[in-house]
Amino acid sequence: MFSFFKKKAPQADTTPALEQSESVAPAAASPVEAVPSTPAAKPASVSGWLRNTFGMGDKEEVPDSVAPEVPAPEIFTQAPEPQAKPEAAGDRGNWMDRLKAGLRKTGTSITTVFTGTKIDDALYEELEDALLMADTGVKATLHLLDDLKRRVKDSKTTEPAAVKALLAAALSDLLKPLEKPLVIGAHTPTVIMVAGVNGAGKTTSIGKLTKHLADHDQSVLLAAADTFRAAAREQLGVWATRNTVEIISQAGGDPAAVSFDAVSAGKARKKDVVLVDTAGRLPTQLHLMEELRKIKRVISKADGSAPHEVLLVIDGNTGQNALNQVKAFDEALGLTGLIVTKLDGTAKGGVLAAIAQERPIPVYFIGVGEKVEDLETFNAKEFAQALLA
């Protein structure tokens, strides 16, 4: 669940006034400002489509020492509509049902090991194979087996079925360091930069996270800094409309400049959170990873303490490759948290154990479906119990 600081009483705004332009609306008491809608964009020409889709043409770099001159962004807003209330505490049981169903592909291959009649070396060997097939990784697998054997010995367990509960406890302890709440409120706004490779579900996860924040009465401003992927801006705009929050975007603009403008606007409008959607990057594309570093540097020019969170969205289907992504992006950006998606479509959900063993970066959220309620806060005990149910 989220952890929120108690908001302080309003204080005099000491932030330097931004240059008056159509790109920045004045701050208002309402979480979502109502400003005139921008006219619908005209259909792009073929040459414009090629330039926006394939990045044809040189883009001006943003020097580290000078804040970027930002072209007037397009701001899409919508009048507030009644928001759905957060799930009640008792509804966590509904989440557990969805989690069990989502992890069934991974869990079934492991739990079948405990259908035998005795605890012997053959059982442990079969369990080792099952854990490795679930992409738990060699180090985490050996750790779990050693811990399990110790628990079996200490508890004098003789039934294979009872060993499954002991394995769940061992897995829960291993995953416990990944369990950490996302803290909102220590900074105003809390700037969250989100990265991930194409296809990991990054933009969709941002939309779902926006819904969670809105349900907890947090005002959100989205930054569409994924300016190179076709339709990425429009996709994030759909989520902004659905969640009735503002979005800062520029057609074909420089990603760092969009990020700078969004953070500046978030400060001026007293937003609780600014979520920055960045373009998908493969960790092996060094020149593209440098673009992410540039975005992070420019965000810090708009707010010296930002970004306050750097999240990576990883696809649970990719197994051990997900661990490699975590390592690469952490070295490049200094990750503070993870969002793990698509665990319902994979038999490789054991990768969380590998992450806990080799690169224990907090997992703020996990996803087991396409619906907005299928993204939830990570709980180590719940995950272990659902996996081995």
Backbone hydrogen bonds in HBPLUS format (Angstrom, degrees):
<---DONOR---> <-ACCEPTOR-->    atom                        ^
c    i                          cat <-CA-CA->   ^        H-A-AA   ^      H-
h    n   atom  resd res      DA  || num        DHA   H-A  angle D-A-AA Bond
n    s   type  num  typ     dist DA aas  dist angle  dist       angle   num
A0003-SER N   A0182-LEU O   3.26 MM 179  6.09 170.7  2.27 140.2 138.8     1
A0184-ILE N   A0003-SER O   3.05 MM 181  6.50 151.9  2.13 153.9 162.8     2
A0005-PHE N   A0184-ILE O   3.17 MM 179  6.59 154.2  2.24 146.3 153.3     3
A0049-TRP N   A0045-SER O   2.83 MM   4  6.08 151.2  1.91 147.5 155.9     4
A0050-LEU N   A0046-VAL O   2.96 MM   4  6.26 158.1  2.01 151.9 156.8     5
A0051-ARG N   A0047-SER O   2.97 MM   4  6.20 158.0  2.01 146.1 152.3     6
A0052-ASN N   A0048-GLY O   2.91 MM   4  6.10 165.2  1.94 152.9 156.1     7
A0053-THR N   A0049-TRP O   2.85 MM   4  5.83 158.2  1.90 148.4 155.1     8
A0054-PHE N   A0050-LEU O   2.89 MM   4  5.65 163.7  1.92 143.1 148.7     9
A0055-GLY N   A0051-ARG O   2.89 MM   4  5.05 120.4  2.25 128.8 136.9    10
A0066-VAL N   A0063-PRO O   3.41 MM   3  5.56 153.7  2.49 103.2 110.2    11
A0074-GLU N   A0249-SER O   2.88 MM 175  5.55 159.2  1.92 173.6 172.8    12
A0249-SER N   A0074-GLU O   3.34 MM 175  5.55 150.1  2.43 147.1 155.0    13
A0091-ASP N   A0088-ALA O   2.87 MM   3  5.32 145.8  1.99 110.8 121.4    14
A0092-ARG N   A0089-ALA O   3.19 MM   3  5.80 166.5  2.21 115.8 119.2    15
A0093-GLY N   A0090-GLY O   3.36 MM   3  6.21 164.1  2.38 116.5 119.4    16
A0094-ASN N   A0091-ASP O   2.93 MM   3  5.19 129.8  2.18 102.4 115.2    17
A0095-TRP N   A0091-ASP O   3.34 MM   4  6.82 147.8  2.45 142.8 151.2    18
A0096-MET N   A0092-ARG O   2.99 MM   4  6.38 150.1  2.08 145.9 153.8    19
A0097-ASP N   A0093-GLY O   3.10 MM   4  6.44 150.2  2.19 145.2 152.2    20
A0098-ARG N   A0094-ASN O   3.16 MM   4  6.47 157.5  2.21 145.4 150.9    21
A0099-LEU N   A0095-TRP O   2.77 MM   4  5.99 151.7  1.85 150.9 160.2    22
A0100-LYS N   A0096-MET O   2.88 MM   4  6.05 162.2  1.91 150.0 153.6    23
A0101-ALA N   A0097-ASP O   3.13 MM   4  6.31 161.7  2.16 144.1 149.1    24
A0102-GLY N   A0098-ARG O   2.84 MM   4  5.98 150.8  1.93 142.3 151.2    25
A0103-LEU N   A0099-LEU O   2.92 MM   4  6.10 144.9  2.05 149.2 157.3    26
A0104-ARG N   A0101-ALA O   3.41 MM   3  5.27 163.2  2.44 100.3 104.5    27
A0107-GLY N   A0103-LEU O   2.83 MM   4  5.96 175.8  1.83 166.0 167.4    28
A0108-THR N   A0104-ARG O   2.92 MM   4  5.71 164.2  1.94 148.7 151.2    29
A0110-ILE N   A0107-GLY O   3.02 MM   3  5.28 139.2  2.19 104.6 116.6    30
A0111-THR N   A0107-GLY O   2.88 MM   4  6.08 170.4  1.89 167.3 169.7    31
A0112-THR N   A0108-THR O   3.27 MM   4  6.18 150.0  2.37 146.4 150.6    32
A0113-VAL N   A0110-ILE O   3.17 MM   3  5.85 160.7  2.21 116.9 122.7    33
A0114-PHE N   A0111-THR O   3.08 MM   3  5.72 153.6  2.15 117.0 123.0    34
A0123-LEU N   A0120-ASP O   3.09 MM   3  5.43 126.2  2.39 104.1 116.7    35
A0124-TYR N   A0120-ASP O   3.32 MM   4  6.77 160.4  2.36 151.7 156.1    36
A0125-GLU N   A0121-ASP O   2.89 MM   4  6.12 153.6  1.96 150.0 157.8    37
A0126-GLU N   A0122-ALA O   2.96 MM   4  6.11 155.3  2.02 143.4 150.1    38
A0127-LEU N   A0123-LEU O   2.86 MM   4  6.10 152.8  1.93 148.2 156.4    39
A0128-GLU N   A0124-TYR O   2.87 MM   4  6.03 151.8  1.94 142.0 149.6    40
A0129-ASP N   A0125-GLU O   3.10 MM   4  6.38 158.4  2.15 144.9 149.6    41
A0130-ALA N   A0126-GLU O   3.04 MM   4  6.29 156.0  2.10 144.0 150.7    42
A0131-LEU N   A0127-LEU O   2.92 MM   4  6.14 159.1  1.96 154.0 158.8    43
A0132-LEU N   A0128-GLU O   3.04 MM   4  6.23 159.9  2.08 149.1 154.6    44
A0133-MET N   A0129-ASP O   2.94 MM   4  6.13 154.3  2.01 147.2 154.5    45
A0134-ALA N   A0130-ALA O   3.06 MM   4  6.26 133.1  2.29 136.1 148.1    46
A0134-ALA N   A0131-LEU O   3.17 MM   3  5.03 129.1  2.44  90.9 104.4    47
A0136-THR N   A0131-LEU O   3.06 MM   5  5.53 160.8  2.10 155.5 155.6    48
A0135-ASP N   A0132-LEU O   2.98 MM   3  5.07 152.9  2.05 110.1 112.6    49
A0350-GLY N   A0134-ALA O   3.00 MM 216  5.05 127.5  2.28 146.4 155.5    50
A0141-THR N   A0137-GLY O   2.95 MM   4  5.93 152.9  2.02 145.2 153.7    51
A0142-LEU N   A0138-VAL O   2.98 MM   4  6.16 168.4  2.00 156.1 158.1    52
A0143-HIS N   A0139-LYS O   3.04 MM   4  6.20 155.3  2.11 143.5 151.0    53
A0144-LEU N   A0140-ALA O   2.89 MM   4  6.08 161.2  1.93 149.0 153.6    54
A0145-LEU N   A0141-THR O   2.95 MM   4  6.17 160.1  1.99 152.5 157.9    55
A0146-ASP N   A0142-LEU O   3.03 MM   4  6.15 166.3  2.05 149.3 152.8    56
A0147-ASP N   A0143-HIS O   2.98 MM   4  6.14 162.9  2.01 149.7 155.0    57
A0148-LEU N   A0144-LEU O   2.81 MM   4  5.91 155.2  1.87 145.3 152.9    58
A0149-LYS N   A0145-LEU O   2.95 MM   4  6.13 163.9  1.98 151.7 155.1    59
A0150-ARG N   A0146-ASP O   3.13 MM   4  6.34 154.2  2.20 143.4 150.3    60
A0151-ARG N   A0147-ASP O   3.03 MM   4  6.30 156.0  2.09 147.3 153.7    61
A0152-VAL N   A0148-LEU O   2.87 MM   4  6.11 158.3  1.91 154.8 160.9    62
A0153-LYS N   A0149-LYS O   3.01 MM   4  6.15 158.7  2.06 144.0 149.5    63
A0154-ASP N   A0150-ARG O   2.90 MM   4  6.10 165.1  1.92 151.8 155.9    64
A0155-SER N   A0151-ARG O   2.95 MM   4  5.98 153.9  2.02 145.4 151.9    65
A0156-LYS N   A0152-VAL O   2.95 MM   4  5.77 113.5  2.41 133.7 148.2    66
A0157-THR N   A0152-VAL O   3.21 MM   5  5.28 148.3  2.31 142.7 149.3    67
A0156-LYS N   A0153-LYS O   3.30 MM   3  5.07 148.4  2.41  94.1 103.2    68
A0162-ALA N   A0159-GLU O   2.99 MM   3  5.43 134.2  2.20 110.1 121.9    69
A0163-VAL N   A0160-PRO O   2.98 MM   3  5.13 137.1  2.17 100.8 113.4    70
A0167-LEU N   A0163-VAL O   2.88 MM   4  6.20 149.8  1.97 151.6 160.3    71
A0168-ALA N   A0164-LYS O   3.00 MM   4  6.28 150.9  2.09 144.2 152.0    72
A0169-ALA N   A0165-ALA O   3.09 MM   4  6.38 149.4  2.18 141.6 149.0    73
A0170-ALA N   A0166-LEU O   2.98 MM   4  6.26 154.3  2.05 144.6 151.6    74
A0171-LEU N   A0167-LEU O   2.85 MM   4  6.05 160.0  1.89 152.4 157.7    75
A0172-SER N   A0168-ALA O   2.92 MM   4  6.04 154.6  1.99 142.2 149.5    76
A0173-ASP N   A0169-ALA O   3.07 MM   4  6.29 157.0  2.12 145.7 150.8    77
A0174-LEU N   A0170-ALA O   3.08 MM   4  6.32 151.8  2.16 143.0 150.8    78
A0175-LEU N   A0171-LEU O   2.95 MM   4  6.18 154.3  2.02 151.2 157.6    79
A0176-LYS N   A0172-SER O   3.00 MM   4  5.98 123.8  2.33 140.2 153.8    80
A0178-LEU N   A0175-LEU O   2.88 MM   3  5.59 153.3  1.95 124.7 133.0    81
A0179-GLU N   A0176-LYS O   3.01 MM   3  5.38 160.4  2.05 116.4 122.7    82
A0363-VAL N   A0178-LEU O   2.88 MM 185  5.33 158.0  1.93 134.2 139.2    83
A0190-THR N   A0272-ASP O   2.78 MM  82  6.08 169.6  1.79 142.9 142.0    84
A0274-VAL N   A0190-THR O   2.99 MM  84  6.21 158.6  2.04 141.0 143.2    85
A0308-HIS N   A0191-VAL O   2.89 MM 117  5.38 133.1  2.11 135.9 150.2    86
A0309-GLU N   A0191-VAL O   3.19 MM 118  6.52 147.5  2.30 157.1 156.3    87
A0192-ILE N   A0274-VAL O   2.85 MM  82  6.13 169.9  1.86 167.1 170.1    88
A0276-VAL N   A0192-ILE O   2.85 MM  84  6.13 171.2  1.86 164.0 165.6    89
A0193-MET N   A0309-GLU O   2.89 MM 116  6.21 163.6  1.92 162.6 159.1    90
A0311-LEU N   A0193-MET O   2.82 MM 118  6.19 155.8  1.88 165.1 171.0    91
A0194-VAL N   A0276-VAL O   2.97 MM  82  5.98 164.9  2.00 167.6 166.1    92
A0278-THR N   A0194-VAL O   3.32 MM  84  6.20 152.4  2.40 163.4 168.0    93
A0195-ALA N   A0311-LEU O   2.86 MM 116  6.20 164.1  1.88 158.3 162.9    94
A0313-VAL N   A0195-ALA O   2.98 MM 118  6.34 161.5  2.01 151.3 154.5    95
A0281-ARG N   A0196-GLY O   3.18 MM  85  6.23 145.4  2.30 119.5 128.8    96
A0200-ALA N   A0197-VAL O   3.26 MM   3  5.85 157.8  2.31 140.1 138.6    97
A0205-SER N   A0201-GLY O   2.91 MM   4  5.96 152.1  1.99 145.0 153.2    98
A0206-ILE N   A0202-LYS O   2.97 MM   4  6.29 147.8  2.07 147.9 157.1    99
A0207-GLY N   A0203-THR O   3.05 MM   4  6.37 153.4  2.12 144.8 151.7   100
A0208-LYS N   A0204-THR O   2.97 MM   4  6.31 155.6  2.03 148.9 155.4   101
A0209-LEU N   A0205-SER O   2.80 MM   4  5.97 156.0  1.86 147.2 154.4   102
A0210-THR N   A0206-ILE O   2.86 MM   4  6.05 151.2  1.95 145.8 153.6   103
A0211-LYS N   A0207-GLY O   3.17 MM   4  6.49 150.3  2.26 140.9 147.9   104
A0212-HIS N   A0208-LYS O   3.07 MM   4  6.46 154.8  2.14 147.2 153.6   105
A0213-LEU N   A0209-LEU O   2.95 MM   4  6.24 164.1  1.98 154.9 158.5   106
A0214-ALA N   A0210-THR O   2.87 MM   4  6.07 162.8  1.90 152.2 157.2   107
A0215-ASP N   A0211-LYS O   2.93 MM   4  6.08 153.2  2.00 147.2 154.4   108
A0216-HIS N   A0212-HIS O   3.18 MM   4  6.47 126.6  2.49 135.9 149.4   109
A0216-HIS N   A0213-LEU O   2.99 MM   3  5.09 137.2  2.18  97.9 110.6   110
A0218-GLN N   A0213-LEU O   2.96 MM   5  5.22 154.9  2.02 141.4 142.4   111
A0217-ASP N   A0214-ALA O   3.00 MM   3  5.03 144.8  2.13 114.8 112.2   112
A0272-ASP N   A0219-SER O   3.07 MM  53  5.15 129.6  2.34 122.8 137.1   113
A0273-VAL N   A0219-SER O   3.02 MM  54  6.34 151.1  2.11 161.7 166.9   114
A0221-LEU N   A0273-VAL O   2.91 MM  52  6.32 147.2  2.02 149.2 159.9   115
A0275-LEU N   A0221-LEU O   2.95 MM  54  6.33 152.3  2.02 153.0 162.1   116
A0222-LEU N   A0246-GLU O   2.98 MM  24  6.27 176.3  1.98 149.1 150.0   117
A0248-ILE N   A0222-LEU O   2.81 MM  26  6.19 160.1  1.85 157.0 161.2   118
A0223-ALA N   A0275-LEU O   2.82 MM  52  6.03 149.4  1.91 167.0 162.0   119
A0225-ALA N   A0223-ALA O   3.02 MM   2  5.68 130.2  2.28 104.8  90.5   120
A0277-ASP N   A0223-ALA O   2.96 MM  54  5.98 168.4  1.97 163.2 165.1   121
A0224-ALA N   A0248-ILE O   2.93 MM  24  6.14 171.2  1.94 167.4 170.4   122
A0225-ALA N   A0277-ASP O   2.93 MM  52  5.36 120.1  2.30 140.5 157.0   123
A0232-ALA N   A0229-ARG O   3.18 MM   3  5.53 167.1  2.20 126.9 128.7   124
A0235-GLN N   A0231-ALA O   2.83 MM   4  5.97 154.3  1.89 149.6 156.8   125
A0236-LEU N   A0232-ALA O   3.02 MM   4  6.27 162.3  2.05 151.0 154.5   126
A0237-GLY N   A0233-ARG O   2.94 MM   4  6.12 145.5  2.06 139.5 150.1   127
A0238-VAL N   A0234-GLU O   3.00 MM   4  6.32 142.0  2.15 145.2 153.7   128
A0239-TRP N   A0235-GLN O   3.38 MM   4  6.78 155.8  2.44 143.5 148.6   129
A0240-ALA N   A0236-LEU O   2.93 MM   4  6.25 150.1  2.02 146.1 155.2   130
A0241-THR N   A0237-GLY O   2.94 MM   4  6.18 156.4  1.99 147.5 152.9   131
A0242-ARG N   A0238-VAL O   2.87 MM   4  6.09 161.0  1.91 148.8 154.7   132
A0243-ASN N   A0239-TRP O   2.92 MM   4  6.03 149.5  2.01 145.1 152.3   133
A0244-THR N   A0240-ALA O   2.83 MM   4  5.65 103.2  2.43 132.5 149.9   134
A0245-VAL N   A0240-ALA O   2.94 MM   5  5.08 162.0  1.98 141.9 147.8   135
A0244-THR N   A0241-THR O   3.17 MM   3  4.83 154.9  2.24  95.8 103.3   136
A0253-GLY N   A0250-GLN O   3.32 MM   3  5.03 176.1  2.32 109.5 108.5   137
A0257-ALA N   A0254-ASP O   3.03 MM   3  5.24 117.6  2.44 102.4 117.8   138
A0258-VAL N   A0254-ASP O   3.02 MM   4  6.35 156.8  2.08 159.0 165.9   139
A0259-SER N   A0255-PRO O   3.03 MM   4  6.25 158.3  2.08 146.6 152.4   140
A0260-PHE N   A0256-ALA O   2.90 MM   4  6.13 157.6  1.96 147.7 153.7   141
A0261-ASP N   A0257-ALA O   3.01 MM   4  6.19 166.6  2.03 150.5 153.4   142
A0262-ALA N   A0258-VAL O   2.98 MM   4  6.14 156.5  2.03 147.7 154.3   143
A0263-VAL N   A0259-SER O   3.05 MM   4  6.25 163.9  2.07 153.4 156.6   144
A0264-SER N   A0260-PHE O   3.03 MM   4  6.23 162.9  2.06 150.9 156.0   145
A0265-ALA N   A0261-ASP O   2.87 MM   4  6.03 158.3  1.91 148.2 154.5   146
A0266-GLY N   A0262-ALA O   2.80 MM   4  5.97 153.5  1.87 145.9 153.9   147
A0267-LYS N   A0263-VAL O   3.00 MM   4  6.24 152.3  2.08 147.7 153.9   148
A0268-ALA N   A0264-SER O   3.05 MM   4  6.28 162.8  2.08 147.9 152.6   149
A0269-ARG N   A0265-ALA O   2.91 MM   4  6.03 149.8  2.00 148.8 156.6   150
A0271-LYS N   A0266-GLY O   2.99 MM   5  5.10 164.1  2.02 150.5 153.4   151
A0270-LYS N   A0267-LYS O   3.27 MM   3  5.17 161.9  2.31 100.9 106.0   152
A0285-GLN N   A0282-LEU O   2.94 MM   3  5.49 161.7  1.97 120.1 126.1   153
A0288-LEU N   A0285-GLN O   3.06 MM   3  5.44 128.5  2.33 106.4 119.8   154
A0289-MET N   A0285-GLN O   2.95 MM   4  6.27 151.8  2.03 152.9 162.1   155
A0290-GLU N   A0286-LEU O   2.99 MM   4  6.23 144.2  2.12 143.6 152.9   156
A0291-GLU N   A0288-LEU O   3.04 MM   3  5.04 127.3  2.33  93.8 107.7   157
A0292-LEU N   A0289-MET O   3.08 MM   3  5.18 124.4  2.41  96.3 109.8   158
A0293-ARG N   A0289-MET O   3.16 MM   4  6.59 152.0  2.24 144.9 152.4   159
A0294-LYS N   A0290-GLU O   2.92 MM   4  6.21 150.3  2.01 145.3 153.7   160
A0295-ILE N   A0291-GLU O   3.02 MM   4  6.33 153.5  2.09 144.8 151.1   161
A0296-LYS N   A0292-LEU O   3.03 MM   4  6.33 160.6  2.07 149.9 154.6   162
A0297-ARG N   A0293-ARG O   2.95 MM   4  6.26 153.6  2.02 147.3 154.5   163
A0298-VAL N   A0294-LYS O   2.92 MM   4  6.16 162.4  1.95 155.3 159.8   164
A0299-ILE N   A0295-ILE O   2.92 MM   4  6.11 155.2  1.98 151.1 157.7   165
A0300-SER N   A0296-LYS O   3.22 MM   4  6.45 151.9  2.31 140.8 147.5   166
A0301-LYS N   A0298-VAL O   3.00 MM   3  5.03 138.5  2.18  96.8 109.2   167
A0302-ALA N   A0298-VAL O   3.30 MM   4  6.74 138.9  2.48 142.6 152.6   168
A0302-ALA N   A0299-ILE O   3.06 MM   3  5.25 130.6  2.31 100.5 113.4   169
A0303-ASP N   A0299-ILE O   3.04 MM   4  6.35 145.7  2.16 146.4 156.8   170
A0306-ALA N   A0303-ASP O   2.95 MM   3  5.32 158.0  1.99 117.6 124.9   171
A0336-THR N   A0310-VAL O   2.91 MM  26  5.29 171.6  1.92 144.6 146.5   172
A0312-LEU N   A0337-GLY O   3.14 MM  25  6.63 148.4  2.24 142.5 149.9   173
A0339-ILE N   A0312-LEU O   2.97 MM  27  6.23 151.6  2.05 149.5 148.4   174
A0314-ILE N   A0339-ILE O   2.91 MM  25  6.31 159.4  1.95 160.4 167.0   175
A0341-THR N   A0314-ILE O   2.89 MM  27  6.21 168.4  1.91 166.9 170.7   176
A0318-THR N   A0315-ASP O   3.06 MM   3  5.81 161.2  2.09 122.7 127.4   177
A0316-GLY N   A0341-THR O   2.80 MM  25  5.69 165.8  1.82 151.9 156.9   178
A0319-GLY N   A0316-GLY O   3.48 MM   3  5.95 172.2  2.49 112.6 114.8   179
A0321-ASN N   A0318-THR O   3.05 MM   3  5.39 141.4  2.20 146.7 138.3   180
A0322-ALA N   A0319-GLY O   2.87 MM   3  5.48 141.9  2.02 114.7 125.1   181
A0323-LEU N   A0320-GLN O   3.07 MM   3  5.13 121.2  2.43  95.9 110.0   182
A0324-ASN N   A0320-GLN O   3.17 MM   4  6.60 152.3  2.25 145.6 152.8   183
A0325-GLN N   A0321-ASN O   2.96 MM   4  6.27 147.3  2.07 143.4 152.2   184
A0326-VAL N   A0322-ALA O   2.96 MM   4  6.28 156.3  2.02 148.7 154.7   185
A0327-LYS N   A0323-LEU O   3.06 MM   4  6.36 161.5  2.10 151.8 155.6   186
A0328-ALA N   A0324-ASN O   3.03 MM   4  6.22 165.2  2.06 148.4 152.2   187
A0329-PHE N   A0325-GLN O   2.91 MM   4  6.01 176.5  1.91 160.5 161.6   188
A0330-ASP N   A0326-VAL O   2.95 MM   4  5.85 148.8  2.05 141.7 150.9   189
A0331-GLU N   A0327-LYS O   3.06 MM   4  6.23 155.5  2.13 144.6 150.5   190
A0332-ALA N   A0328-ALA O   3.14 MM   4  6.36 145.1  2.26 140.5 150.1   191
A0333-LEU N   A0329-PHE O   2.80 MM   4  5.78 160.4  1.84 150.2 155.0   192
A0334-GLY N   A0330-ASP O   2.79 MM   4  4.51 140.0  1.95 117.9 129.4   193
A0338-LEU N   A0362-PRO O   2.77 MM  24  6.15 131.3  2.01 146.3 161.2   194
A0364-TYR N   A0338-LEU O   2.89 MM  26  5.83 136.5  2.08 147.7 157.5   195
A0340-VAL N   A0365-PHE O   3.02 MM  25  6.44 158.1  2.07 150.6 149.9   196
A0367-GLY N   A0340-VAL O   2.72 MM  27  6.17 143.4  1.85 155.7 160.7   197
A0345-GLY N   A0342-LYS O   3.24 MM   3  5.65 161.2  2.28 110.0 115.2   198
A0343-LEU N   A0367-GLY O   3.13 MM  24  6.31 162.5  2.16 164.2 160.3   199
A0351-VAL N   A0348-LYS O   3.26 MM   3  6.29 158.0  2.31 128.1 129.4   200
A0353-ALA N   A0350-GLY O   2.94 MM   3  5.52 137.6  2.13 114.1 124.3   201
A0355-ILE N   A0351-VAL O   2.92 MM   4  6.24 154.7  1.98 151.9 158.5   202
A0356-ALA N   A0352-LEU O   2.93 MM   4  6.14 158.2  1.98 143.9 149.8   203
A0357-GLN N   A0353-ALA O   3.00 MM   4  6.19 146.4  2.12 143.3 151.8   204
A0358-GLU N   A0354-ALA O   2.93 MM   4  6.04 157.0  1.98 150.2 156.0   205
A0359-ARG N   A0355-ILE O   2.77 MM   4  5.00 151.7  1.84 133.9 143.3   206
A0361-ILE N   A0359-ARG O   2.70 MM   2  5.85 129.3  1.96 119.0 103.0   207
A0378-PHE N   A0364-TYR O   3.26 MM  14  5.74 146.8  2.38 118.9 122.3   208
A0366-ILE N   A0376-GLU O   2.91 MM  10  5.72 154.5  1.98 160.7 168.0   209
A0376-GLU N   A0366-ILE O   3.02 MM  10  5.72 161.9  2.06 161.8 161.9   210
A0368-VAL N   A0374-ASP O   2.99 MM   6  5.48 153.8  2.06 148.1 155.4   211
A0374-ASP N   A0371-LYS O   2.93 MM   3  5.27 159.2  1.98 111.8 118.5   212
A0383-PHE N   A0379-ASN O   2.95 MM   4  6.12 161.7  1.99 157.5 163.1   213
A0384-ALA N   A0380-ALA O   3.02 MM   4  6.22 166.0  2.04 151.9 155.2   214
A0385-GLN N   A0381-LYS O   2.99 MM   4  6.13 163.3  2.01 151.6 156.3   215
A0386-ALA N   A0382-GLU O   2.88 MM   4  5.97 159.6  1.93 149.1 155.2   216
A0387-LEU N   A0383-PHE O   2.91 MM   4  6.00 154.6  1.98 148.3 155.3   217
A0388-LEU N   A0384-ALA O   3.18 MM   4  6.28 152.9  2.26 142.9 148.8   218
